[in-house]
Amino acid sequence: MPTSKKQLTKLNQAKKVKAEELAKQAAAGSDSAKKKLKKLEKKLK
């Protein structure tokens, strides 16, 4: 588990990038992408 602020910021950045990709897939009509996006958004909050 990362403890430093720098590591946490890096992880959150990666999650945001992944969320953007999933959002594009969900917009294209992918149901599995929509489910993954919901889970990721919960983690980001």
Secondary structure, DSSP 8 states (H G I E B T S, - for coil): ---SHHHHHHHHHHHHHHHHHHHHHHHTT-HHHHHHHHHHHHHH-
